[in-house]
Amino acid sequence: MSRFLQLHLLSFFPPANLNRDDTGRPKTAVVGGTTRLRLSSQALKRAWRTSDIFAAALAGHMGQRTQRLGEDVLVFLRERGMAEAKALETAQAIAGVFGKLEDAKEKIPASIKQLAFISPEERASAFALAERVLAGEKLDLKAEPLLRRTDTAADIALFGRMLADAPDYNRDAAAQVAHAITTHRVTVEDDYYTAVDDLKTRADDAGAGFLGEAAFGSGVFYLYLCIDRTLLTKNLGGDGELAKTALGALAEAAATVAPRGKQNSYAAHGRAHYVLAEYGDQQPRTLAGAFANAVKDDDLVKASIDKLKDFRCALHKAYGAGCDDHREMVVGGDGTLADIVAFARG
């Protein structure tokens, strides 16, 4: 089994603001001396793992990133008649396994301060322990460990987790996801807009009810992912079939799912124009260097594909083959997404 799956994608997005910075403008990066649009890896991974593709392919094998497990346990105990003081004490003890509790003065005393990535098995164990406490057993968290080093949460296995108070149960991410950047120079533009009050008459005034300004940009984005199949299977407790399913879902989502920022305003539901999938044991390498010099061409999509292919060939000539096998999909050319997904599954 080849260790590394590498995915390279080129996707065009029309005017949009898919991933905003702290001022509400599209995120950018200076690459090769020119400003490019940027989609953060965090935004991309969030979009993929909450997509219908992941939900359908990995049903029952998805974790939950939350501060609210203790609240859920507290409600569970209350509904079954446990006294309030004991229910709160039990819920706090269980939640405390996953992170530091909020201060007692907080409105939700059983919540934790950090977002914890919790697998289905860990959640089930938490509620099973609460059930036994209801039945009269003494709460003993040392005898009943709730955290797992491996489980069937495919998203945790892919993207990893960090538990600051329980580092032995951290999970190294099997998937490395780069920030997507445009292959060419981009200028972020401003959109001045107005909103009209439907009930306002000319007797009131003829002006708008609201004035605002938004920012947007458009471009061809290069995205790179590298997945360590060996680590993915290890994170999933050796379940090779589940690992294959996760890889297929990831490849499909990367090609078809975009971050959701301002989508109601822009409907920028782009899909990849080009996908290159590679398998091999060789040291992984991004092909972002193809765009160190910004693409300058009337046909940005075709020029970007050509530059990526040329740079890949140059790397192969200099360093040797970067993979053992590969598949390509070009919209309007050879290959299909189904081919890429089947190849990604291995």
Buried (B, 14 or more C-beta within 10 A) or exposed (E): EBBBBBBBBBBBBEBBBBBBEEEEBBBBBEBEEBBBBBBBBEBBBBBBBBBEBBEEBBEEBBBBBBBBBBBBBBBBBBEEEBEEEEBBBBBBBBBBBBBEBBEEEEEEBBBBBBBBBBBBBBBEBBBEBBEBBBEEEEBEEEEBEBBBEBBBBBBBBBBBBBBEBBEEBEBEBBBBBBBBBBBBBBEBEEEEEEEEEEEEEEEEEEEEEEEEEBBBBBBBBBBBBBBBBBBBBBBBBEBEEBBBBBBBBBBBBBBBBBBBBBBEBBEBEBBBBBBBBBBBEBEBBBBBBBBEBBBEEEEBBBBBBBBBBEBBEEBEEEEEEBBEEBBBBBBEEEBEBEBBBBBBBB
